[in-house]
Amino acid sequence: MAIEKIMILGNWELCLTILNALFPHEKRQGTPRYQVTVLTYLSQTLSLPPHVKASDVQHKKSGYSSASLQSVMTGQDLVISTMSGGDAEQQIRIINAAIAAGVRRFIPDEFSHDSMNKQIQTRIPKDAGRAKVIAHLRSMREDYPYFEWTAIATGYTLDTQLISGNMGFDLEWHSATIHGIGTEAFAASSLERVGRVVERVISHWDQVRNQYIYAAGVITSANEVLRSTEKTTGREFTVGNHDVQECVAEGEKRIEKGFPDSGMFLLERSVLYDEQLDALRPFRNRNSNYVLGLKSESVETIVRTAYDDFKHYGKPGCGCSA
């Protein structure tokens, strides 16, 4: 059964980059390949990449109750969630509503570190929630054998984390905080790449269905990112090296004090430097890029695009300029 009707839940950065990949610049002639619907909360308006026509995308709204979700999902071939990945209760409600609506395929909100890594689950509550969602998807196969899913780990979203400063790099004041010696390798992708991976998963569904796959754009290190950042900005950065456990301790302290967002950013950053987590192994040993027909990204290109977005907008784009 072909995938023709796609619903994307949420209308933030991830949704925009997926839309950008589903409606590529170079293929604007003729009828779009997919019938795409974006589902938002009742109060939200619809944002689209500049080259995507409003007539190409249907906008629906929901209060996200089970009954409302089932109603709006009816008739869809695939539902993609780009919201609240760590909210296991909400994601499971969405999955159950999709099954009740007769949806046959689902992509949960992952697009980050490896949620199957138990040490990462222990450190980052959001990933523990995501792991529960994957367990629920796997359990559904027995009662609903027609229902298929694919979960995608893409690694650290490098450009967005550089622009926000969450990685510890300050593009304005040319400084960097590194929680290690800087040579620790980690998996990363650009925001644009995440959208492209989702599009390739859709077009290669039979090869990756019912799997948790690893499809990072690049394997890099903080030192390589630093070199690319200095080259791009033409400025030498002031670098401070700290212990990775300091990063973990500070992140946990901020969460305890009632600052969950800033604390979570530090815990996610710590994964880049903590080699004891063995977070990189599956991205190397179970790399799905070949199956998806994807080549590696360039760290220098990711950094250059991020810096351009930072200078012009102060925030990441959606890959629309690529």
C-alpha positions in Angstrom: 0.0 0.0 0.0 1.7 3.2 -1.2 2.2 6.2 1.1 0.3 9.1 -0.4 -1.4 10.9 2.5 1.0 12.2 5.3 0.1 14.0 8.5 2.7 15.9 10.4 2.0 16.7 14.1 3.4 20.0 15.2 4.5 23.1 13.2 7.9 24.0 14.5 11.5 23.6 13.2 11.2 19.9 12.6 8.0 20.2 10.7 9.4 22.9 8.5 12.5 20.9 7.5 10.4 17.8 6.7 8.1 20.0 4.5 11.1 21.4 2.8 12.3 17.8 2.0 8.8 16.7 0.9 8.4 19.7 -1.4 12.0 20.2 -2.8 12.9 23.4 -4.7 14.0 21.5 -7.9 10.6 19.7 -8.2 8.1 22.4 -8.1 6.5 21.5 -11.5 3.4 19.4 -11.6 1.4 17.7 -8.9 3.2 17.2 -5.5 4.1 13.6 -4.7 2.4 13.6 -1.4 -0.8 14.9 0.1 0.4 16.6 3.3 -1.6 17.8 6.3 -0.1 19.6 9.3 -1.9 19.2 12.6 -1.5 21.9 15.2 -3.0 23.0 18.5 -6.2 25.1 18.2 -4.3 28.4 18.8 -1.6 27.8 16.3 -1.2 29.3 12.8 0.5 27.4 9.9 4.1 28.3 8.9 5.6 27.0 5.7 9.0 27.2 4.0 9.0 30.1 1.5 8.8 28.0 -1.6 5.9 25.7 -0.4 2.5 26.9 -1.6 -0.3 27.1 1.0 -2.4 25.1 -1.4 0.0 22.2 -1.2 -0.5 21.7 2.5 -3.7 21.3 4.4 -3.9 22.7 7.9 -6.0 21.0 10.6 -6.3 21.8 14.3 -7.0 19.7 17.3 -7.2 19.8 21.1 -5.3 16.5 21.0 -7.9 14.5 22.9 -8.0 10.9 21.8 -11.4 11.4 20.0 -10.2 14.5 18.2 -7.0 12.9 17.1 -8.8 9.8 15.8 -11.1 12.0 13.8 -8.4 14.1 12.1 -6.1 11.1 11.4 -8.7 9.0 9.6 -7.7 8.4 6.0 -3.9 9.1 6.5 -1.3 6.6 5.4 1.5 7.9 7.6 1.6 10.1 10.8 4.8 11.8 11.7 5.2 13.3 15.2 7.5 16.2 15.7 6.3 17.2 19.1 6.8 16.2 22.8 9.0 13.2 22.1 9.7 12.7 25.8 6.1 13.0 26.8 5.4 9.2 26.7 1.8 9.5 27.8 0.9 12.0 25.0 2.8 10.0 22.4 1.2 6.7 23.4 -2.2 8.5 23.2 -1.3 9.7 19.7 -0.2 6.2 18.6 -3.4 4.6 20.0 -5.6 7.2 18.2 -3.7 6.6 15.0 -4.3 2.8 15.2 -8.0 3.4 16.0 -8.2 5.7 13.0 -6.8 3.0 10.7 -3.4 4.6 10.1 -0.9 2.0 9.1 2.4 3.8 9.6 3.9 6.0 12.3 7.2 7.9 12.8 7.7 9.0 16.5 9.6 12.1 17.6 13.2 11.0 18.0 15.7 12.9 15.7 18.3 13.2 18.4 20.5 11.0 20.6 20.0 7.2 20.8 17.0 6.7 23.1 17.8 2.9 23.1 21.0 3.6 25.1 20.1 2.8 28.7 22.7 5.1 30.2 21.3 8.0 28.2 17.8 7.1 29.4 19.1 7.3 33.0 20.7 10.7 32.4 18.1 12.4 30.2 14.4 11.9 31.2 13.2 12.8 27.8 15.0 9.9 26.3 13.6 7.6 28.9 10.2 8.7 27.8 11.0 8.1 24.2 12.2 4.6 25.0 8.8 3.9 26.5 7.2 5.0 23.3 9.4 2.7 21.3 8.5 -0.2 23.6 4.8 0.6 23.1 5.2 0.6 19.3 6.9 -2.8 19.5 4.1 -4.2 21.7 1.5 -3.1 19.2 2.8 -5.4 16.5 1.2 -8.5 18.2 -2.4 -7.2 18.2 -2.1 -4.9 15.1 0.3 -6.7 12.7 -0.7 -4.3 9.9 0.6 -1.3 11.9 4.2 -0.3 11.1 6.6 2.2 12.5 10.1 3.5 12.0 12.1 5.5 14.6 15.0 7.6 13.5 18.1 8.7 15.6 19.9 11.5 13.8 22.3 12.6 16.5 22.9 16.1 17.8 21.3 18.7 15.6 24.5 20.7 15.2 23.4 23.9 13.5 20.5 24.6 15.8 22.6 23.9 18.9 25.4 26.2 17.7 23.0 29.1 17.0 21.2 28.7 20.3 24.4 28.5 22.2 23.3 25.2 23.8 26.4 23.4 22.6 28.5 25.9 24.5 29.8 27.9 21.5 29.1 31.6 21.6 29.0 32.9 18.0 28.7 36.5 19.0 31.5 36.7 21.5 33.7 34.0 19.9 34.1 31.7 22.8 33.6 28.0 23.4 33.1 25.7 26.4 34.2 22.2 25.9 33.5 19.5 28.5 36.4 17.2 27.7 39.6 17.4 25.6 37.6 18.1 22.4 38.6 15.0 20.5 35.6 12.9 21.7 33.6 11.8 18.6 29.9 12.2 18.4 27.1 11.8 15.9 25.4 14.9 14.5 23.2 16.2 11.7 22.0 19.5 10.3 18.4 20.4 10.6 18.1 20.2 6.9 19.5 16.7 7.0 16.9 15.6 9.5 14.1 16.5 7.0 15.9 14.7 4.2 16.3 11.5 6.3 12.6 11.5 7.0 11.8 11.9 3.3 14.2 9.0 2.5 12.6 6.8 5.2 9.2 7.4 3.6 10.5 6.5 0.1 12.4 3.5 1.4 9.7 2.4 3.9 9.8 -1.4 3.2 13.6 -1.5 3.9 13.4 0.2 7.3 9.9 -0.5 8.7 9.5 -1.7 12.3 13.1 -0.7 13.0 14.9 1.9 15.2 17.5 3.2 12.7 20.6 5.4 12.9 21.2 8.0 10.2 23.4 10.8 11.4 24.8 13.3 8.8 28.4 13.2 10.2 30.7 11.9 12.9 32.6 14.8 14.3 34.2 16.3 17.5 34.1 19.6 19.3 37.6 20.3 18.1 36.5 19.9 14.4 33.5 22.1 15.0 35.8 24.7 16.7 38.2 24.7 13.7 35.3 25.1 11.3 33.7 27.9 13.4 37.0 29.8 13.6 37.5 29.4 9.8 33.9 30.6 9.1 34.0 33.6 11.4 37.6 34.5 10.7 38.1 34.8 14.5 40.0 32.8 17.0 37.8 31.5 19.8 38.6 31.7 23.5 38.2 28.1 24.7 37.5 26.8 28.2 37.9 23.1 29.0 35.9 21.5 31.8 35.1 18.0 33.0 32.1 16.3 31.6 30.9 15.4 35.1 30.7 19.1 35.8 28.4 19.5 32.9 26.2 16.7 34.2 26.2 18.0 37.8 25.3 21.5 36.7 22.5 20.3 34.5 21.0 18.2 37.3 21.3 21.2 39.7 19.5 23.5 37.3 16.6 21.0 36.9 16.4 20.7 40.7 16.2 24.5 41.0 13.3 24.7 38.6 15.1 25.5 35.4 14.4 22.3 33.4 15.2 23.7 29.9 18.7 25.0 30.6 19.4 21.9 32.7 18.3 19.6 29.9 20.5 21.4 27.4 23.5 20.7 29.5 22.6 17.0 30.0 22.2 16.6 26.2 25.5 18.4 25.7 27.3 16.0 28.1 26.5 13.1 25.8 28.9 14.5 23.2 31.8 14.2 25.6 31.1 11.2 27.8 32.8 8.3 26.1 31.6 6.0 28.9 28.1 6.2 27.4 29.3 4.5 24.2 26.7 6.7 22.5 28.5 6.6 19.1 28.7 2.9 18.6 25.3 2.2 16.9 25.7 5.2 14.6 28.9 3.6 13.3 27.9 -0.1 13.4 24.2 0.2 12.4 24.4 3.2 10.0 21.3 3.2 7.7 22.6 6.0 5.4 23.6 3.5 2.7 20.1 1.9 2.7 18.6 5.4 2.4 21.0 6.5 -0.3 22.4 9.4 1.7 26.0 10.7 1.7 27.8 12.2 4.7 27.5 15.9 5.5 30.3 18.4 5.8 30.9 19.9 9.2 32.3 23.0 7.5 29.1 23.4 5.5 26.8 22.9 8.5 28.8 25.5 10.5 28.8 28.0 7.6 25.1 27.7 7.1 24.5 28.0 10.9 26.6 31.2 11.1 24.8 32.7 8.1 21.4 32.0 9.8 22.7 33.4 13.1 23.8 36.6 11.4 20.7 37.1 9.4 17.9 35.7 11.6 19.4 34.8 15.0 17.8 31.4 14.7 18.1 28.2 12.5 16.3 28.1 9.2 14.6 25.1 7.7 17.1 24.1 5.1 15.1 26.2 2.6 18.2 27.9 1.3 20.1 24.7 0.5 
